[in-house]
């Protein structure tokens, strides 16, 4: 197959925030995850040093917190200051000690060097409670909340730029769910009050691909919004934990751009596409396993709804299928970098995350290495490229039907600050190696090297004491027009030229 790369035709410069992450007060993401006071591996503030290091290595640009469903009955004031009030989290039906709150979260963001992104409670919360939170974080000293922050030991404002009004308030499962009409008004009044506190904030609001919901939201609050927030989990196994197999996951790669296209169309129709960007601020191939907690027939015992969450910790389930899909979705984000400015892998630590923690260390799951490849080896300028002789392959989707899909998923880039090119290539085939020729429309020279992960099989995975998957580098010599590069089966790679 031959890939034509047009270095002169730029799709755009991707915002590094498309490699963002999300962490929620759910299971072991916070407590026993990144925040583990008393563990010898934690620092004096209680944060796991090994987790911080892993987050720094993939240069987490932005970290969304505290939820997710959790946030829709969360009251931030209970989790700042000396007296922390444990509360019963009605979303996940567990007690939260509130020992990790806004001040600890900001400290975490400073330690990893990322932007904070706070999602507010638009379920049981009010416009006032949301904007009080912004006062606490962003005002110098005006008013009671900024003074409270100072009294809590932080004299300087946190300058939290990114805020979201609500989380999935459209869903029956969400505490304090809203109708489309209710949502338009609440989002407008909340975002107005937040902007009155700090006009420098950038605001998103919970949305989806539903026209009625989005038209109500945008017609009421577009004047205050900078982003529109959407979420997607393609293998929706929240109730069943019945993983889609490799072939079915390859069928899911046909759907990586569908939601983006639908929301882009609406923004364009409302003439908002130049002013409001998409924040894909929760995404993962796999839905989180938490049965009997969102259903109307709630689980009655902890065996029904709580203990099964531990099954998210089975590292053998995070294979090359997850890595290949994750790379295909990151390619989709790069291809749509003109309208998608942020995306947040859900979550980063434990549950379906890319970093798994245990008492004595961490496991870097297959998806972690995809972020390593894209953040540290791919360029930031997305170029026009096409493959005229793309081989197609037949795969069986989860419903048992046959689908056709491209065998390769490719994004070509250059570097805003240096010469050279970098091409993200995903070989989705479970068995077949593929040969790819890179053709540039201008003269290109320089060394060719490929950074990649593939594992020995589609079922390869990492676990405690087991490392099937790690980034490898293959030196391919000087670039010669017409040179062909062999792509291993089930492989995610970044080919650098020059
Ligand atoms: O399954 C986890 C949940 O997925 C998040 O809390 C919520 O935002 C989404 O529905």
Boltz pocket constraint, residues with backbone or C-beta under 6 A from the ligand:
constraints:
  - pocket:
      binder: B
      contacts: [[A, 24], [A, 67], [A, 68], [A, 69], [A, 70], [A, 167], [A, 168], [A, 231], [A, 238], [A, 282], [A, 287], [A, 288]]
      max_distance: 6.0
